[in-house]
Amino acid sequence: MLSRSSEYAIRALTYLAQRQRDGRHVLARDMAEELGIPAPFLGKVLQPLVTRGLLHSQRGRSGGFRLDRPAGHIRLVEIVETQETLTPANTCLLGQKACDEQNVCPLHELWTGIAGSFHTRLRATSLQDLVEFAARNPGCAYPFQPDLARAAQATAPIPLRDGRAVSA
């Protein structure tokens, strides 16, 4: 339902929201590496977020990116709209050229409801909601790619009953 650019933008901002306690900037290449996103692509994704005032960027030695507003004041719909145009459910799931109230397909009513609900959820959900969800759910690897989260867990020392630890 969302483009890859929107997915990466939400993941990158969630990452920043989880780490931005001191207002420091984070380098795009460091973010890209940790999130498993190609660095050149992430750089392109981040620029419209700066233009729209969701991110602050700074060049130089202590440069990088940081959130320009508190995570609770950034809605997912704002992030997505920097990457793509959100339109009502006007794309037919069954491939009809015209799929509207005059030319309905068998899934038109269902899809219109789902798409409307999805857009409502994007407007209601903030970055802070994603951060809090991840904090409440220890099994949640978001915003990291599952493979990267598993790799990090695999290299973490395994505690033994006697208090020692061994590497996996």
Summary of the structure (lengths in Angstrom):
residues: 168
radius of gyration: 19.6
end to end distance: 37.8
largest distance: 71.4
contacts: 457
relative contact order: 0.15
helix: 49%
strand: 9%
